[in-house]
Amino acid sequence: MDINPIDSVEQEDEPETSANREKRKSSLNSAVAIAVALIATFMGICNVKDDNLVQAMQQAQANKIDDWALYQSRNIREEIAKSNVTQLKLQSVSQSSAVRADYEKQIAAYQVLADQEDQKKQEQKLVAEKDQTTYDQLNYHDDQFDLADASLSLSVSLFAITSLSQKKWLFYLALLPTIFGLVMGLSGLLNWQLHPDALTKLLSENFLEKPAEKKIVLSTRTSPNLKVL
């Protein structure tokens, strides 16, 4: 029986090829597992920070509402005091000199009250505007964490497909949203002034159509009727 040396070489190559494939598959799966574990850890840290930001935003929003309500109440008090000043001035014209002195005292008292409320109103306005500035600053970093969460979620999905398909190019493709997500997450954690305004505006725009305007048309009949279109 003749032995073909070529067959012997092919039989020796087959186990090596299979072993190499298993080795590459194992290394790719290991890289995917490590990447997903690191991403999950980083996302957990970012979520803790983002939750604290959201709570601070809610507090700033509540403070802003309360401060603007107090501003309006002081504005009402000022207007009432000014109205009383005007009313007393008009009434004092027809009064005698003895009675007019009492009117002048009341007018002066209401004028002082109006001036005080105006000053407090302006101070309250500054406080309310500061609350709005605080909310905007917190929302700036909240957008960074939102982009980081979306990007890292996409990268985890791509890594899962990579593990199933064993396509190495998918692993490198998944690194793109991973890098972007890491940068945005670090920006939120370290207070970096990095904010893709165009992307954030695109994702936060309200695309709801405005309701159609209703037109009122007068009917030409004998008894005019209104029609709403």
Contacts in CASP RR format, 6 or more apart in sequence:
PFRMAT RR
TARGET T0000
AUTHOR 0000-0000-0000
METHOD contacts of the structure
MODEL  1
MDINPIDSVEQEDEPETSANREKRKSSLNSAVAIAVALIATFMGICNVKD
DNLVQAMQQAQANKIDDWALYQSRNIREEIAKSNVTQLKLQSVSQSSAVR
ADYEKQIAAYQVLADQEDQKKQEQKLVAEKDQTTYDQLNYHDDQFDLADA
SLSLSVSLFAITSLSQKKWLFYLALLPTIFGLVMGLSGLLNWQLHPDALT
KLLSENFLEKPAEKKIVLSTRTSPNLKVL
25 166 0 8 1.000
28 162 0 8 1.000
28 163 0 8 1.000
28 166 0 8 1.000
28 168 0 8 1.000
28 171 0 8 1.000
29 163 0 8 1.000
31 171 0 8 1.000
32 159 0 8 1.000
32 160 0 8 1.000
32 162 0 8 1.000
32 163 0 8 1.000
32 171 0 8 1.000
35 155 0 8 1.000
35 159 0 8 1.000
35 174 0 8 1.000
35 178 0 8 1.000
36 156 0 8 1.000
36 159 0 8 1.000
36 160 0 8 1.000
39 152 0 8 1.000
39 155 0 8 1.000
39 156 0 8 1.000
39 159 0 8 1.000
39 178 0 8 1.000
40 156 0 8 1.000
42 152 0 8 1.000
42 182 0 8 1.000
42 185 0 8 1.000
43 148 0 8 1.000
43 149 0 8 1.000
43 152 0 8 1.000
43 153 0 8 1.000
45 189 0 8 1.000
46 145 0 8 1.000
46 148 0 8 1.000
46 149 0 8 1.000
46 185 0 8 1.000
46 188 0 8 1.000
46 189 0 8 1.000
47 145 0 8 1.000
47 149 0 8 1.000
49 145 0 8 1.000
49 188 0 8 1.000
49 189 0 8 1.000
50 142 0 8 1.000
50 145 0 8 1.000
50 146 0 8 1.000
50 149 0 8 1.000
53 138 0 8 1.000
53 141 0 8 1.000
53 142 0 8 1.000
53 145 0 8 1.000
54 142 0 8 1.000
56 134 0 8 1.000
56 138 0 8 1.000
57 135 0 8 1.000
57 138 0 8 1.000
57 139 0 8 1.000
57 142 0 8 1.000
60 131 0 8 1.000
60 134 0 8 1.000
60 135 0 8 1.000
60 138 0 8 1.000
61 131 0 8 1.000
61 135 0 8 1.000
63 131 0 8 1.000
64 128 0 8 1.000
64 131 0 8 1.000
64 132 0 8 1.000
64 135 0 8 1.000
67 124 0 8 1.000
67 127 0 8 1.000
67 128 0 8 1.000
67 131 0 8 1.000
68 128 0 8 1.000
70 124 0 8 1.000
71 121 0 8 1.000
71 124 0 8 1.000
71 125 0 8 1.000
71 128 0 8 1.000
74 117 0 8 1.000
74 120 0 8 1.000
74 121 0 8 1.000
74 124 0 8 1.000
75 117 0 8 1.000
75 121 0 8 1.000
77 113 0 8 1.000
77 117 0 8 1.000
78 114 0 8 1.000
78 117 0 8 1.000
78 118 0 8 1.000
78 121 0 8 1.000
81 110 0 8 1.000
81 111 0 8 1.000
81 113 0 8 1.000
81 114 0 8 1.000
81 117 0 8 1.000
82 110 0 8 1.000
82 114 0 8 1.000
84 106 0 8 1.000
84 110 0 8 1.000
85 107 0 8 1.000
85 110 0 8 1.000
85 111 0 8 1.000
85 114 0 8 1.000
88 103 0 8 1.000
88 106 0 8 1.000
88 107 0 8 1.000
88 110 0 8 1.000
89 103 0 8 1.000
89 107 0 8 1.000
91 103 0 8 1.000
92 99 0 8 1.000
92 100 0 8 1.000
92 103 0 8 1.000
92 104 0 8 1.000
92 107 0 8 1.000
95 103 0 8 1.000
140 195 0 8 1.000
141 187 0 8 1.000
141 188 0 8 1.000
141 191 0 8 1.000
143 195 0 8 1.000
143 200 0 8 1.000
143 204 0 8 1.000
144 184 0 8 1.000
144 185 0 8 1.000
144 187 0 8 1.000
144 188 0 8 1.000
144 194 0 8 1.000
144 195 0 8 1.000
145 184 0 8 1.000
145 185 0 8 1.000
145 188 0 8 1.000
146 203 0 8 1.000
147 180 0 8 1.000
147 181 0 8 1.000
147 184 0 8 1.000
147 196 0 8 1.000
147 199 0 8 1.000
147 200 0 8 1.000
148 181 0 8 1.000
148 182 0 8 1.000
148 184 0 8 1.000
148 185 0 8 1.000
148 187 0 8 1.000
148 188 0 8 1.000
151 177 0 8 1.000
151 178 0 8 1.000
151 180 0 8 1.000
151 181 0 8 1.000
151 184 0 8 1.000
152 177 0 8 1.000
152 178 0 8 1.000
152 181 0 8 1.000
152 182 0 8 1.000
154 177 0 8 1.000
155 174 0 8 1.000
155 175 0 8 1.000
155 176 0 8 1.000
155 177 0 8 1.000
155 178 0 8 1.000
155 181 0 8 1.000
158 170 0 8 1.000
158 173 0 8 1.000
158 174 0 8 1.000
158 177 0 8 1.000
159 171 0 8 1.000
159 174 0 8 1.000
161 167 0 8 1.000
161 170 0 8 1.000
162 168 0 8 1.000
162 170 0 8 1.000
162 171 0 8 1.000
162 174 0 8 1.000
183 194 0 8 1.000
184 194 0 8 1.000
186 192 0 8 1.000
187 193 0 8 1.000
187 194 0 8 1.000
187 195 0 8 1.000
214 228 0 8 1.000
214 229 0 8 1.000
215 228 0 8 1.000
215 229 0 8 1.000
216 226 0 8 1.000
216 227 0 8 1.000
216 228 0 8 1.000
216 229 0 8 1.000
217 226 0 8 1.000
217 227 0 8 1.000
217 229 0 8 1.000
218 224 0 8 1.000
218 225 0 8 1.000
218 226 0 8 1.000
218 227 0 8 1.000
219 225 0 8 1.000
219 226 0 8 1.000
219 227 0 8 1.000
END
